[in-house]
Amino acid sequence: MNHRTSFIAASFGAGAMAAATLQASHSHEWHLTASYATVALLLALLAHHEHQAALTARVALVRARRAQRLRRRPDPDALTTDWCCDRWFVSRGREHLASCPAFASKAAS
């Protein structure tokens, strides 16, 4: 069962037990009132726990997705380290300077 379903079930159960607690207190059945109130309180705590678990899972998912996006993002400094000369960068990879090592290796072959 997922967190949302557990949260809704626990919330409705706590509400129903709170209503049963009120009915038992109006009929002066104090042992039933105490037991219904205890169950209502436990169900309310369960609902709170399920809400916190869902929130923690959602935060972990957001952090994992953010980390995945950051790993896929290209390095902004990679462009400045990958080019071999200024003319190559300006000409979009078509021309090299005569002093460029990449041009020298192409010219030698």
C-alpha positions as CSV (number, residue, x, y, z in Angstrom):
1,M,0.0,0.0,0.0
2,N,1.4,3.4,-0.9
3,H,1.8,6.3,1.6
4,R,-1.2,8.2,0.3
5,T,-3.6,5.3,0.7
6,S,-2.3,4.5,4.2
7,F,-2.6,8.2,5.1
8,I,-6.2,8.5,3.9
9,A,-7.2,5.2,5.6
10,A,-5.6,6.2,8.9
11,S,-7.2,9.6,8.8
12,F,-10.7,8.3,8.1
13,G,-10.2,5.6,10.8
14,A,-9.1,8.3,13.3
15,G,-12.1,10.4,12.4
16,A,-14.5,7.5,12.8
17,M,-13.0,6.5,16.1
18,A,-13.2,10.1,17.3
19,A,-16.9,10.1,16.4
20,A,-17.3,6.8,18.3
21,T,-15.5,8.4,21.3
22,L,-18.0,11.2,21.3
23,Q,-21.0,8.9,21.1
24,A,-19.6,6.7,23.9
25,S,-19.0,9.7,26.1
26,H,-22.6,10.9,25.6
27,S,-23.9,7.6,26.8
28,H,-21.5,7.7,29.8
29,E,-19.7,4.5,28.9
30,W,-16.3,5.6,30.1
31,H,-14.4,2.4,29.4
32,L,-15.5,2.5,25.8
33,T,-14.7,6.2,25.6
34,A,-11.1,5.6,26.8
35,S,-10.5,2.7,24.5
36,Y,-12.0,4.6,21.4
37,A,-10.0,7.7,22.3
38,T,-6.8,5.6,22.5
39,V,-7.4,4.0,19.1
40,A,-8.3,7.4,17.6
41,L,-5.0,8.8,18.9
42,L,-3.0,5.9,17.6
43,L,-4.6,6.2,14.2
44,A,-3.9,9.9,14.2
45,L,-0.3,9.2,15.0
46,L,-0.2,6.6,12.2
47,A,-1.6,9.2,9.8
48,H,1.1,11.7,10.8
49,H,3.8,9.0,10.4
50,E,2.6,8.1,6.9
51,H,2.5,11.8,6.0
52,Q,6.1,12.2,7.2
53,A,7.2,9.1,5.4
54,A,5.6,10.3,2.1
55,L,7.3,13.7,2.5
56,T,10.7,12.1,3.2
57,A,10.3,9.8,0.1
58,R,9.3,12.8,-2.0
59,V,12.3,14.9,-0.9
60,A,14.6,11.9,-1.5
61,L,13.2,11.5,-5.0
62,V,13.6,15.2,-5.8
63,R,17.2,15.2,-4.6
64,A,17.9,12.1,-6.6
65,R,16.4,13.6,-9.8
66,R,18.3,16.8,-9.2
67,A,21.6,14.9,-8.8
68,Q,20.9,13.0,-11.9
69,R,20.2,16.2,-13.9
70,L,23.5,17.7,-12.5
71,R,25.4,14.6,-13.6
72,R,24.0,14.9,-17.2
73,R,24.6,18.7,-17.4
74,P,27.6,19.5,-19.5
75,D,30.5,21.1,-17.8
76,P,30.6,24.8,-18.5
77,D,34.4,24.8,-18.4
78,A,34.6,22.0,-20.9
79,L,34.1,24.3,-23.8
80,T,37.1,26.4,-22.9
81,T,39.3,23.4,-22.3
82,D,38.3,21.5,-25.5
83,W,39.2,24.0,-28.1
84,C,42.7,24.1,-29.4
85,C,43.0,27.6,-30.7
86,D,41.0,30.9,-30.9
87,R,40.6,30.7,-34.7
88,W,39.2,27.1,-34.3
89,F,36.6,28.4,-31.8
90,V,35.6,31.4,-33.8
91,S,35.3,29.5,-37.1
92,R,33.3,26.7,-35.4
93,G,36.0,24.1,-35.9
94,R,36.9,24.7,-39.6
95,E,40.2,26.6,-39.3
96,H,43.3,26.4,-37.2
97,L,46.1,28.7,-36.5
98,A,49.5,27.7,-37.9
99,S,50.9,27.5,-34.3
100,C,48.0,25.2,-33.2
101,P,49.2,21.6,-32.2
102,A,46.1,20.1,-33.9
103,F,46.9,21.9,-37.1
104,A,50.5,20.7,-36.9
105,S,49.5,17.1,-36.5
106,K,47.0,17.3,-39.4
107,A,49.6,19.0,-41.6
108,A,52.2,16.3,-40.8
109,S,50.0,13.4,-41.7
